[in-house]
Amino acid sequence: MTAQDINRSLYIFRIVDRVTVTGGSIRSIITALTPTNNGDFILLKDWELLLEMNKIITISGIKKAETSTPPGQIDSVDTEIEKTINKMNACLAELSLPFKIPSCELIAVILPITNNP
């Protein structure tokens, strides 16, 4: 398996409660969205994200790469990021978090490598 075998994007979010006076034990969570072939997204819980990340770090060449290949179309990446943030905001209720006012922050994007000439 090589870096070219990463075939789908991974959008990693940190979810926090904007109300800080509740004193709950959970202050934030990490979750992710990954697109499907039909244009929808799969919501990954923290442990599912860890499994995906573990797969990625075992790929040959990932740790050795000094630089990454820049994405081909920046506009399409920006559009996809905006779409993904909107989807995550819509998914907040699905997570059943103990937060009064949850807020999501995109903290990382892992994009597949494309071999554009």
Secondary structure, 3 states (H helix, E strand, C coil): CEHHHCCCCEEEEEEEECCCCCCCCCCEEEEEEEECCCCCEEEECHHHHHHHHHHHHCCECCCCCCCCCCCCCHHHHHHHHHHHHHHHHHHHHHHCCCCCCEEEEEEEEECCCCCCC
